[in-house]
Amino acid sequence: MTDRGFERANDESRARLASLVETLRPAQLAVDLGGGWTVASALAHVGFWDRWQAARWTEMLAGTWAAQDESIIAAEHLANASLDPYLAAISASGIPAVALEAATRLDALISGAPDATVEALEGSPSAYMLHRHRHRGEHLDQIERGLEVALAAAVAGAGAGLAVGTASGAAAGTALGDHLTRNEASRAQLSAVLATISDADLSIAADEGGWTIGQVLGHLTLWDRFLAARWRAALAADPGAQPTQIPPDLADLLNDALPPTWSSFSVAAPQAAVADTLDAAEVVDRLIATLPAATPVATIMAERPALLDRSIHRLEHIRTIERARQGRPR
């Protein structure tokens, strides 16, 4: 039987693109991604090449063109070099929708291709014509990283405008700094990922000790909720206290015991389980953002940074989830 697993990966990358298009604000099109790229030019690049490949697929399925043509691949590299500076100058608000339409049309053509064509392409230099998720995912990663950096800069700018010591709950000075910025940015990235996760995605195997994506989310939920509870207990005892240390062997036992329970929860109520992950992140981030001025922020950041900077834990698992959904190797 012909392996058409790439179709799921294509669908998932298109869902990521659709989620981005739905939430992208016009001003974000101009965000600088580095290397001469903006969000608009990256989307224009993705849209152009999906349209180009759709045109190739149309000819190929009609029997008027053969896929295995090395001269075409060489010409594409030349076209990239010529197109990219031009695309970088584009900032039209219609680009995101055009990119999504191109991806939708292309994926439909690929899904309708006969098995014989798929088998001829798979494993060949032209396999990228099947695996459009790879190119799409590369640029979606690029855009998401750029938007995360832009968000972090915006949050940092807003924080810098606050008078030190005037925030009713936040620890003074350094508490308005980098760890809060990273928490907000990583939570925004988590929210974007969770918005595209389907019920079926929760059962996909991840690369963390045989866990599924659902179990990875359960792990994130547990440790964010547990940390929030530990902060509350510490503050109840002393406004300048910090959570007590958890012995490594106890942490390992918790990690080993939780996955089956959370997996059952995610199967029984998948959307509630996903929502709980984001809620837990919001709760702990809000608590950290309103810690009293007596909190020894500098000491904690030097010795136990994950108590304040949740991005340390969060981003690692977000990357795991994305790799599992896209079928990418580690």
N, C-alpha and C positions, 0 to 999 in steps of 0.2 A: 504493500500500500504506500502511496506517495505521501511523504511527510509534508504537511502544509502548516506546520506549527508557526511559521513566520507570519501567517495571516493574523493570528491573535496578537502577536507583537506589533504588527502594523496597526491593528485596531486600537491597541492601547496607546501607541504613540499619537494616533489621530485624536484619541480622547484627551490626551494631555494637551494637544494643540487647541482643541475645542475649549477646554477649561481656561487656557491662557487667553484665548480670543474673547471669551465671555467676561473675564474679569479685568482685562487690560484697559487702562485709561489712556486717552489720547496723548496726554503729556508723557506717558511712559515710552512712547514710540521713539522719543529722542534720547533715551537713556544710553549713555556710552558704555559699550561692552568691552572696550579695549581693542587694540589691533585694527583700528579703523572701522569697527563694526558698531552699529546701533541696534536697538531692538527692531526698528523698522527694516533696516537692511538685512538683518538675519532672517526675518520673516519673509522678506521679498526674495531672498536667496532660496529659502526652503520652498516657497511657492513656485518660483521659476523652475527649479529642478524637478519638482513633482509634476508640473505641467509638461516639461520636456520629456520626462520618462513616460507620461501618459500618452504623448504623441508617438513615442517609440513603440509602446505596447499596442497602440491602435494599429500601426502599420504591421507589426509582427503578427498579431492575431488575424489580420486580414491576409497574411501570407505574402506580403509585398516587401518584407525586410527580414533579415536574419540577425539574431541577437549577437552572435559571436563575431563581432567586428571590432578588432583592436583599434582601428583608425578612429572609430566613433569615441572610444574611451579616451584616446589621446586628444581628440578635438574637445572633449568636455573639459579637460584640464586647461586647455587654452581659453575656452569660453569663460571658465571661472576667473582666470587672471584678468580678462577683459571686462567682465560684468561687475565684479565686486566693487570697484571704485564708483561705477555708475549707480549701483544699488545703494551704496552708502550715502548718496545725496538725496535719496527718496525718503519722504516723511509723511506720505499721504495716509489719511486715517483709514482708507479702505483696504490697506494691505493685509491686515489680519484675516479679514473675511475671505479675501482672494486666496490666501495661503491655505485656509481650511477647505475651501471649495476644491482647490487643486489636489489636496491630500485625499479628499473624499472620492473624487473621480478616479484618481490613480488606484486607490485601494480596491475600488469596485472592479476595475479592469483586471487587476492581479487576481482577485478572488474568482473571476470568471475564466481564468486561463485554464486550458486543459492540462491534465497531469503530465502528459508527454512534454509539454513546453516547460513546466516546472522542473521536471527531472533533468532536462537539457541545460537549464540555467544553474540549478543548485550545484555548488562546488566548482563552478566555472568562474572566470574573471568577471562575468556579467551577473553574478549572483546578487549583486546589489540592486538589480532590477526587481528582485523578489523582496529583499529585506530593506524596504524603505524606512523601517523603524530606526535603522542604524543612523542614517543621515539625519532624519528628523529629530531623533533623540539627542544627537550630538549638539544640534543648534538649540533645542529646547533647554538642554542643560546650560548652554552658554547664556541664553536669555534669562533663565531663572537665577543663575549666579549673579548676573549683572543687576537684575531687579532687587535681589537680596542686598547687594552692596549699596545700591541707591537708597533702599529703605533704611539700611543701617546708618547711612550718612544723614538722611533726613531726621531720623530719630535722635542721632547724636547732636544735630544742629538744634533740634527742639530742646533737648536736655541742657545744652550749653546756655540756652536763654533763661533757664530757671535760676533764680537766686539761690545760692548755696545756703542751706539751713532753713529755707522757707517752705519746702515741701513738708506737709504735715506728717507723713509717715516715712518718707525715704531717708535712708542714711545720708548724711551730708557729704558733699565733695565727691569722692570717688564712687559713691553709690549711684550717682547719676551718670556713670560712665559706661565703659565698654561692655560690661557683662549684661546690663539692661538692654543695650542696643542689640547684642547678639541674641539674647533671649527673644526679643520681639521679632527679629529677622528669622530666626529658626522656627518660631511658632507660625509665622506667616508661611514659611515653606512647608511646614507640616500640614497646615490648613489646606494649601494648594494640592498637596498629594492626597490627602484624605477626601477632598472633593471629587476626585476621579476614581476612587476605589470602588469596585463593584463587590457584591456579596461573594461572587465566585473567586475574586482576587484573594480573599482572606485565607483560602485553602492552598494557595500557591506556596511551594517550598522555597524558603529563603536559605541563605548560606550561613546561618548562625546555629550551629549545633543541631541541625535537622528541624529547626522551627519552621512554622508557616508564617506568612505575613500577618495573619491574625494573632499568632503568638508573639510576634515581634511588637505589635501594637499593644498587646496585653502587658508586655514587659515595660514599655514606655509608660503606660498608664499607671502601673503599680508604683514605679519608682518616683514618678511625679507626685502621685497622691501620698505616698509614704513620706517623701521629703517635706511636703506641706504640713503633714501631721507632726513630723519631728520638729519643724520650725515653730509650730504653735506651742508644742510642749516646752521647748527651750525658752521661748519668750514669756510663757506663763511663769516660769521660774525666775527669770532675770532678763530685763530688756536688752542687756548686752551679751546674752548667752548665744551659743550656737548649738546646733544639733549634736548629740553624742555620736561617737564613732560606732559603726556597725562592724562587728568582727567579720573578716572575709569568709569564714566558713559558714556563718549564718546567711550572708548575702548569697552564697552559692546555693544553699538549701532553698532559699526563697526563689531563686531563679529556676531551680530544678522542679520545684513543687507547683509553680504557677501555670506553666503552659497548658497542661491538660484542662485545667479549670477554665482558663480564659478561652481556650479553643472551643469548649462546649458552649460558653456564653456567646461567642461570636457566631456560632452556627445557629443557635436558638434565636438570637436577636442581633443580626449583623450590623444593622444601621445604628442601633443603640450602642453597640460596642465601639464602633468607629467614632461616634459622637463623644463617647466617654473619654477617648484618648485626647481629643482636642480640649475637652472641658478640664481634664486633669492638668494639661499644660497651661491653660489659662489661669487656673487656680494658683498653681505654684508660682507662676511668673508674676501674678498680681501681688502675692504675698511678699515675694522677694523685692518687688518694686516699692513696697511700703514698709520695709523694715525700719525700726527706729534708728535715730542718729547714733545711738550707743553701739550699734552693731560694728564689730571690728572688721570692716570690709577689706582693708588692705591685708590684714593678717590671713583672713580666710582665702582671699584670692591667691596668696602666696603659698598657702599650705593645703587647702582643700577647695580648690576653685569650683568644683562641680556643685557645691552647696549653693552657689550664687549664679554660676554660668551654666544654665541648663543646655545650651547649645552643644557643649562638650559631649553630652550623652545623646542628645536628640539628633544631631546631624549624622552621627555614625549610623543610627538605625534608619534614618530617612534614606540614606544612600543604599543600605541593604535592601529596603523595600523597592526602591526604584530599579536596582539591578535585577531583583527577582521578577518584577513585572515586565521588564524589557527583555528578559532572557539573556542578559549580558554576563560574561564571565567576570569573576572578581578582578 
